[in-house]
């Protein structure tokens, strides 16, 4: 069993995520998302899907990017 990096739960079905040269241990996708998913620069929600990237800024959708002053972006229809 391994202890989750986020909640500390010692769980027999924990899993590891290897990213950026680091190894993280989680007991659920919820904890993995909480630790690893980027945050929308405008509304603050976690970006679970593709999101919208403008330069080095990350947004959950084109609406948030536009509200933050980014031009020329749109969500896929």
Backbone atoms as SQL, in Angstrom:
CREATE TABLE atoms (id INTEGER PRIMARY KEY, chain TEXT, resi INTEGER, resn TEXT, atom TEXT, x REAL, y REAL, z REAL);
INSERT INTO atoms VALUES
  (1, 'A', 1, 'UNK', 'N', 0.844, -1.181, 0.000),
  (2, 'A', 1, 'UNK', 'CA', 0.000, 0.000, 0.000),
  (3, 'A', 1, 'UNK', 'C', 0.889, 1.243, 0.000),
  (4, 'A', 2, 'UNK', 'N', 0.335, 2.314, -0.520),
  (5, 'A', 2, 'UNK', 'CA', 1.095, 3.555, -0.596),
  (6, 'A', 2, 'UNK', 'C', 0.209, 4.724, -0.201),
  (7, 'A', 3, 'UNK', 'N', 0.817, 5.715, 0.373),
  (8, 'A', 3, 'UNK', 'CA', 0.093, 6.873, 0.896),
  (9, 'A', 3, 'UNK', 'C', -0.068, 7.941, -0.194),
  (10, 'A', 4, 'UNK', 'N', -1.293, 8.480, -0.310),
  (11, 'A', 4, 'UNK', 'CA', -1.608, 9.525, -1.290),
  (12, 'A', 4, 'UNK', 'C', -0.890, 10.822, -0.921),
  (13, 'A', 5, 'UNK', 'N', -0.270, 11.455, -1.926),
  (14, 'A', 5, 'UNK', 'CA', 0.447, 12.712, -1.711),
  (15, 'A', 5, 'UNK', 'C', -0.472, 13.861, -1.304),
  (16, 'A', 6, 'UNK', 'N', -1.750, 13.779, -1.655),
  (17, 'A', 6, 'UNK', 'CA', -2.682, 14.882, -1.388),
  (18, 'A', 6, 'UNK', 'C', -3.427, 14.693, -0.072),
  (19, 'A', 7, 'UNK', 'N', -4.118, 13.560, 0.067),
  (20, 'A', 7, 'UNK', 'CA', -4.986, 13.387, 1.235),
  (21, 'A', 7, 'UNK', 'C', -4.384, 12.519, 2.329),
  (22, 'A', 8, 'UNK', 'N', -3.286, 11.820, 2.015),
  (23, 'A', 8, 'UNK', 'CA', -2.631, 11.002, 3.022),
  (24, 'A', 8, 'UNK', 'C', -3.235, 9.628, 3.226),
  (25, 'A', 9, 'UNK', 'N', -4.266, 9.290, 2.454),
  (26, 'A', 9, 'UNK', 'CA', -4.903, 7.986, 2.583),
  (27, 'A', 9, 'UNK', 'C', -3.929, 6.885, 2.172),
  (28, 'A', 10, 'UNK', 'N', -3.813, 5.865, 2.993),
  (29, 'A', 10, 'UNK', 'CA', -2.978, 4.709, 2.702),
  (30, 'A', 10, 'UNK', 'C', -3.879, 3.675, 2.034),
  (31, 'A', 11, 'UNK', 'N', -3.742, 3.520, 0.730),
  (32, 'A', 11, 'UNK', 'CA', -4.729, 2.774, -0.064),
  (33, 'A', 11, 'UNK', 'C', -4.059, 1.681, -0.869),
  (34, 'A', 12, 'UNK', 'N', -4.651, 0.493, -0.866),
  (35, 'A', 12, 'UNK', 'CA', -4.058, -0.651, -1.558),
  (36, 'A', 12, 'UNK', 'C', -4.092, -0.522, -3.080),
  (37, 'A', 13, 'UNK', 'N', -4.951, 0.329, -3.625),
  (38, 'A', 13, 'UNK', 'CA', -5.032, 0.498, -5.074),
  (39, 'A', 13, 'UNK', 'C', -4.523, 1.880, -5.509),
  (40, 'A', 14, 'UNK', 'N', -3.593, 2.422, -4.763),
  (41, 'A', 14, 'UNK', 'CA', -3.011, 3.704, -5.140),
  (42, 'A', 14, 'UNK', 'C', -2.244, 3.535, -6.450),
  (43, 'A', 15, 'UNK', 'N', -1.936, 4.646, -7.091),
  (44, 'A', 15, 'UNK', 'CA', -1.211, 4.601, -8.352),
  (45, 'A', 15, 'UNK', 'C', -0.211, 5.744, -8.405),
  (46, 'A', 16, 'UNK', 'N', 0.766, 5.597, -9.283),
  (47, 'A', 16, 'UNK', 'CA', 1.796, 6.616, -9.438),
  (48, 'A', 16, 'UNK', 'C', 1.622, 7.340, -10.765),
  (49, 'A', 17, 'UNK', 'N', 1.931, 8.624, -10.761),
  (50, 'A', 17, 'UNK', 'CA', 1.989, 9.413, -11.984),
  (51, 'A', 17, 'UNK', 'C', 3.406, 9.965, -12.080),
  (52, 'A', 18, 'UNK', 'N', 4.058, 9.700, -13.196),
  (53, 'A', 18, 'UNK', 'CA', 5.416, 10.178, -13.447),
  (54, 'A', 18, 'UNK', 'C', 5.312, 11.356, -14.408),
  (55, 'A', 19, 'UNK', 'N', 5.732, 12.530, -13.980),
  (56, 'A', 19, 'UNK', 'CA', 5.674, 13.714, -14.829),
  (57, 'A', 19, 'UNK', 'C', 6.750, 14.706, -14.431),
  (58, 'A', 20, 'UNK', 'N', 7.361, 15.313, -15.421),
  (59, 'A', 20, 'UNK', 'CA', 8.369, 16.330, -15.151),
  (60, 'A', 20, 'UNK', 'C', 9.517, 15.851, -14.278),
  (61, 'A', 21, 'UNK', 'N', 9.872, 14.578, -14.391),
  (62, 'A', 21, 'UNK', 'CA', 10.968, 14.041, -13.593),
  (63, 'A', 21, 'UNK', 'C', 10.598, 13.743, -12.151),
  (64, 'A', 22, 'UNK', 'N', 9.325, 13.879, -11.804),
  (65, 'A', 22, 'UNK', 'CA', 8.866, 13.590, -10.443),
  (66, 'A', 22, 'UNK', 'C', 7.875, 12.442, -10.453),
  (67, 'A', 23, 'UNK', 'N', 7.761, 11.767, -9.323),
  (68, 'A', 23, 'UNK', 'CA', 6.803, 10.678, -9.155),
  (69, 'A', 23, 'UNK', 'C', 5.827, 11.087, -8.065),
  (70, 'A', 24, 'UNK', 'N', 4.532, 11.021, -8.370),
  (71, 'A', 24, 'UNK', 'CA', 3.480, 11.355, -7.414),
  (72, 'A', 24, 'UNK', 'C', 2.632, 10.115, -7.168),
  (73, 'A', 25, 'UNK', 'N', 2.171, 9.934, -5.938),
  (74, 'A', 25, 'UNK', 'CA', 1.311, 8.813, -5.585),
  (75, 'A', 25, 'UNK', 'C', -0.058, 9.343, -5.192),
  (76, 'A', 26, 'UNK', 'N', -1.108, 8.730, -5.764),
  (77, 'A', 26, 'UNK', 'CA', -2.481, 9.170, -5.501),
  (78, 'A', 26, 'UNK', 'C', -3.371, 7.978, -5.219),
  (79, 'A', 27, 'UNK', 'N', -4.442, 8.231, -4.474),
  (80, 'A', 27, 'UNK', 'CA', -5.426, 7.181, -4.219),
  (81, 'A', 27, 'UNK', 'C', -6.653, 7.341, -5.099),
  (82, 'A', 28, 'UNK', 'N', -6.748, 8.443, -5.849),
  (83, 'A', 28, 'UNK', 'CA', -7.904, 8.689, -6.711),
  (84, 'A', 28, 'UNK', 'C', -7.532, 9.693, -7.797),
  (85, 'A', 29, 'UNK', 'N', -8.330, 9.688, -8.872),
  (86, 'A', 29, 'UNK', 'CA', -8.123, 10.689, -9.911),
  (87, 'A', 29, 'UNK', 'C', -8.424, 12.085, -9.365),
  (88, 'A', 30, 'UNK', 'N', -9.354, 12.176, -8.442),
  (89, 'A', 30, 'UNK', 'CA', -9.682, 13.469, -7.829),
  (90, 'A', 30, 'UNK', 'C', -8.439, 14.105, -7.198),
  (91, 'A', 31, 'UNK', 'N', -7.686, 13.329, -6.448),
  (92, 'A', 31, 'UNK', 'CA', -6.467, 13.860, -5.822),
  (93, 'A', 31, 'UNK', 'C', -5.406, 14.192, -6.872),
  (94, 'A', 32, 'UNK', 'N', -5.303, 13.355, -7.922),
  (95, 'A', 32, 'UNK', 'CA', -4.337, 13.621, -8.994),
  (96, 'A', 32, 'UNK', 'C', -4.669, 14.930, -9.697),
  (97, 'A', 33, 'UNK', 'N', -5.939, 15.155, -9.978),
  (98, 'A', 33, 'UNK', 'CA', -6.374, 16.399, -10.618),
  (99, 'A', 33, 'UNK', 'C', -6.077, 17.585, -9.710),
  (100, 'A', 34, 'UNK', 'N', -6.376, 17.442, -8.443),
  (101, 'A', 34, 'UNK', 'CA', -6.145, 18.529, -7.484),
  (102, 'A', 34, 'UNK', 'C', -4.675, 18.949, -7.479),
  (103, 'A', 35, 'UNK', 'N', -3.772, 18.001, -7.561),
  (104, 'A', 35, 'UNK', 'CA', -2.343, 18.289, -7.490),
  (105, 'A', 35, 'UNK', 'C', -1.749, 18.695, -8.836),
  (106, 'A', 36, 'UNK', 'N', -2.191, 18.073, -9.941),
  (107, 'A', 36, 'UNK', 'CA', -1.475, 18.211, -11.205),
  (108, 'A', 36, 'UNK', 'C', -2.152, 19.065, -12.275),
  (109, 'A', 37, 'UNK', 'N', -3.475, 19.166, -12.252),
  (110, 'A', 37, 'UNK', 'CA', -4.162, 19.899, -13.324),
  (111, 'A', 37, 'UNK', 'C', -3.897, 21.402, -13.214),
  (112, 'A', 38, 'UNK', 'N', -3.689, 22.055, -14.353),
  (113, 'A', 38, 'UNK', 'CA', -3.490, 23.511, -14.320),
  (114, 'A', 38, 'UNK', 'C', -4.775, 24.215, -13.911),
  (115, 'A', 39, 'UNK', 'N', -4.643, 25.455, -13.493),
  (116, 'A', 39, 'UNK', 'CA', -5.781, 26.264, -13.063),
  (117, 'A', 39, 'UNK', 'C', -6.059, 27.333, -14.097),
  (118, 'A', 40, 'UNK', 'N', -7.335, 27.553, -14.400),
  (119, 'A', 40, 'UNK', 'CA', -7.726, 28.608, -15.331),
  (120, 'A', 40, 'UNK', 'C', -7.316, 29.958, -14.740),
  (121, 'A', 41, 'UNK', 'N', -6.611, 30.734, -15.546),
  (122, 'A', 41, 'UNK', 'CA', -6.120, 32.027, -15.079),
  (123, 'A', 41, 'UNK', 'C', -7.253, 33.019, -14.805),
  (124, 'A', 42, 'UNK', 'N', -8.412, 32.806, -15.436),
  (125, 'A', 42, 'UNK', 'CA', -9.522, 33.751, -15.250),
  (126, 'A', 42, 'UNK', 'C', -10.466, 33.340, -14.110),
  (127, 'A', 43, 'UNK', 'N', -11.008, 32.117, -14.164),
  (128, 'A', 43, 'UNK', 'CA', -12.036, 31.731, -13.181),
  (129, 'A', 43, 'UNK', 'C', -11.507, 30.864, -12.045),
  (130, 'A', 44, 'UNK', 'N', -10.295, 30.308, -12.216),
  (131, 'A', 44, 'UNK', 'CA', -9.696, 29.537, -11.137),
  (132, 'A', 44, 'UNK', 'C', -10.055, 28.062, -11.097),
  (133, 'A', 45, 'UNK', 'N', -10.897, 27.595, -12.024),
  (134, 'A', 45, 'UNK', 'CA', -11.250, 26.170, -11.986),
  (135, 'A', 45, 'UNK', 'C', -10.099, 25.331, -12.524),
  (136, 'A', 46, 'UNK', 'N', -10.094, 24.062, -12.197),
  (137, 'A', 46, 'UNK', 'CA', -9.072, 23.152, -12.701),
  (138, 'A', 46, 'UNK', 'C', -9.384, 22.813, -14.158),
  (139, 'A', 47, 'UNK', 'N', -8.377, 22.832, -14.996),
  (140, 'A', 47, 'UNK', 'CA', -8.550, 22.523, -16.414),
  (141, 'A', 47, 'UNK', 'C', -8.348, 21.023, -16.588),
  (142, 'A', 48, 'UNK', 'N', -9.449, 20.317, -16.801),
  (143, 'A', 48, 'UNK', 'CA', -9.419, 18.868, -16.905),
  (144, 'A', 48, 'UNK', 'C', -9.259, 18.437, -18.366),
  (145, 'A', 49, 'UNK', 'N', -9.884, 19.161, -19.283),
  (146, 'A', 49, 'UNK', 'CA', -9.814, 18.824, -20.713),
  (147, 'A', 49, 'UNK', 'C', -8.686, 19.571, -21.394),
  (148, 'A', 50, 'UNK', 'N', -8.900, 19.870, -22.661),
  (149, 'A', 50, 'UNK', 'CA', -7.869, 20.531, -23.465),
  (150, 'A', 50, 'UNK', 'C', -7.604, 21.962, -23.018),
  (151, 'A', 51, 'UNK', 'N', -8.649, 22.685, -22.669),
  (152, 'A', 51, 'UNK', 'CA', -8.477, 24.074, -22.288),
  (153, 'A', 51, 'UNK', 'C', -8.036, 24.925, -23.462),
  (154, 'A', 52, 'UNK', 'N', -7.683, 26.160, -23.169),
  (155, 'A', 52, 'UNK', 'CA', -7.198, 27.098, -24.178),
  (156, 'A', 52, 'UNK', 'C', -5.909, 27.687, -23.655),
  (157, 'A', 53, 'UNK', 'N', -4.861, 27.602, -24.456),
  (158, 'A', 53, 'UNK', 'CA', -3.576, 28.153, -24.048),
  (159, 'A', 53, 'UNK', 'C', -3.245, 29.337, -24.940),
  (160, 'A', 54, 'UNK', 'N', -2.881, 30.446, -24.319),
  (161, 'A', 54, 'UNK', 'CA', -2.469, 31.652, -25.035),
  (162, 'A', 54, 'UNK', 'C', -1.116, 32.056, -24.481),
  (163, 'A', 55, 'UNK', 'N', -0.088, 31.931, -25.313),
  (164, 'A', 55, 'UNK', 'CA', 1.290, 32.106, -24.855),
  (165, 'A', 55, 'UNK', 'C', 1.522, 31.136, -23.711),
  (166, 'A', 56, 'UNK', 'N', 1.871, 31.596, -22.542),
  (167, 'A', 56, 'UNK', 'CA', 2.087, 30.699, -21.406),
  (168, 'A', 56, 'UNK', 'C', 0.912, 30.723, -20.434),
  (169, 'A', 57, 'UNK', 'N', -0.183, 31.348, -20.838),
  (170, 'A', 57, 'UNK', 'CA', -1.374, 31.453, -19.974),
  (171, 'A', 57, 'UNK', 'C', -2.356, 30.334, -20.298),
  (172, 'A', 58, 'UNK', 'N', -2.997, 29.779, -19.262),
  (173, 'A', 58, 'UNK', 'CA', -3.919, 28.655, -19.429),
  (174, 'A', 58, 'UNK', 'C', -5.312, 29.057, -18.987),
  (175, 'A', 59, 'UNK', 'N', -6.309, 28.690, -19.791),
  (176, 'A', 59, 'UNK', 'CA', -7.707, 28.985, -19.500),
  (177, 'A', 59, 'UNK', 'C', -8.536, 27.729, -19.722),
  (178, 'A', 60, 'UNK', 'N', -9.676, 27.635, -19.046),
  (179, 'A', 60, 'UNK', 'CA', -10.525, 26.462, -19.205),
  (180, 'A', 60, 'UNK', 'C', -11.318, 26.505, -20.512),
  (181, 'A', 61, 'UNK', 'N', -11.555, 27.703, -21.043),
  (182, 'A', 61, 'UNK', 'CA', -12.349, 27.830, -22.268),
  (183, 'A', 61, 'UNK', 'C', -12.048, 29.165, -22.950),
  (184, 'A', 62, 'UNK', 'N', -12.535, 29.309, -24.187),
  (185, 'A', 62, 'UNK', 'CA', -12.320, 30.544, -24.942),
  (186, 'A', 62, 'UNK', 'C', -13.007, 31.724, -24.272),
  (187, 'A', 63, 'UNK', 'N', -14.137, 31.489, -23.623),
  (188, 'A', 63, 'UNK', 'CA', -14.855, 32.575, -22.950),
  (189, 'A', 63, 'UNK', 'C', -13.995, 33.198, -21.851),
  (190, 'A', 64, 'UNK', 'N', -13.346, 32.370, -21.061),
  (191, 'A', 64, 'UNK', 'CA', -12.477, 32.887, -19.999),
  (192, 'A', 64, 'UNK', 'C', -11.252, 33.578, -20.589),
  (193, 'A', 65, 'UNK', 'N', -10.700, 33.022, -21.663),
  (194, 'A', 65, 'UNK', 'CA', -9.546, 33.648, -22.306),
  (195, 'A', 65, 'UNK', 'C', -9.920, 35.024, -22.839),
  (196, 'A', 66, 'UNK', 'N', -11.078, 35.113, -23.485),
  (197, 'A', 66, 'UNK', 'CA', -11.549, 36.394, -24.019),
  (198, 'A', 66, 'UNK', 'C', -11.785, 37.394, -22.892),
  (199, 'A', 67, 'UNK', 'N', -12.390, 36.937, -21.810),
  (200, 'A', 67, 'UNK', 'CA', -12.643, 37.821, -20.665),
  (201, 'A', 67, 'UNK', 'C', -11.342, 38.334, -20.053),
  (202, 'A', 68, 'UNK', 'N', -10.273, 37.579, -20.225),
  (203, 'A', 68, 'UNK', 'CA', -8.964, 37.984, -19.697),
  (204, 'A', 68, 'UNK', 'C', -8.174, 38.818, -20.706),
  (205, 'A', 69, 'UNK', 'N', -8.797, 39.128, -21.849),
  (206, 'A', 69, 'UNK', 'CA', -8.155, 40.006, -22.816),
  (207, 'A', 69, 'UNK', 'C', -7.457, 39.327, -23.977),
  (208, 'A', 70, 'UNK', 'N', -7.563, 38.004, -24.064),
  (209, 'A', 70, 'UNK', 'CA', -6.946, 37.277, -25.173),
  (210, 'A', 70, 'UNK', 'C', -7.862, 37.395, -26.388),
  (211, 'A', 71, 'UNK', 'N', -7.301, 37.666, -27.547),
  (212, 'A', 71, 'UNK', 'CA', -8.110, 37.775, -28.758),
  (213, 'A', 71, 'UNK', 'C', -7.803, 36.622, -29.709),
  (214, 'A', 72, 'UNK', 'N', -8.754, 36.338, -30.578),
  (215, 'A', 72, 'UNK', 'CA', -8.551, 35.337, -31.614),
  (216, 'A', 72, 'UNK', 'C', -8.640, 33.890, -31.172),
  (217, 'A', 73, 'UNK', 'N', -9.277, 33.633, -30.054),
  (218, 'A', 73, 'UNK', 'CA', -9.432, 32.244, -29.605),
  (219, 'A', 73, 'UNK', 'C', -10.898, 31.843, -29.679),
  (220, 'A', 74, 'UNK', 'N', -11.129, 30.569, -29.881),
  (221, 'A', 74, 'UNK', 'CA', -12.498, 30.049, -29.827),
  (222, 'A', 74, 'UNK', 'C', -12.447, 28.578, -29.448),
  (223, 'A', 75, 'UNK', 'N', -13.527, 28.124, -28.839),
  (224, 'A', 75, 'UNK', 'CA', -13.632, 26.712, -28.511),
  (225, 'A', 75, 'UNK', 'C', -13.959, 25.936, -29.788),
  (226, 'A', 76, 'UNK', 'N', -13.585, 24.676, -29.844),
  (227, 'A', 76, 'UNK', 'CA', -13.912, 23.852, -31.008),
  (228, 'A', 76, 'UNK', 'C', -15.399, 23.558, -30.977),
  (229, 'A', 77, 'UNK', 'N', -16.011, 23.650, -32.148),
  (230, 'A', 77, 'UNK', 'CA', -17.462, 23.400, -32.233),
  (231, 'A', 77, 'UNK', 'C', -17.723, 22.040, -32.830);
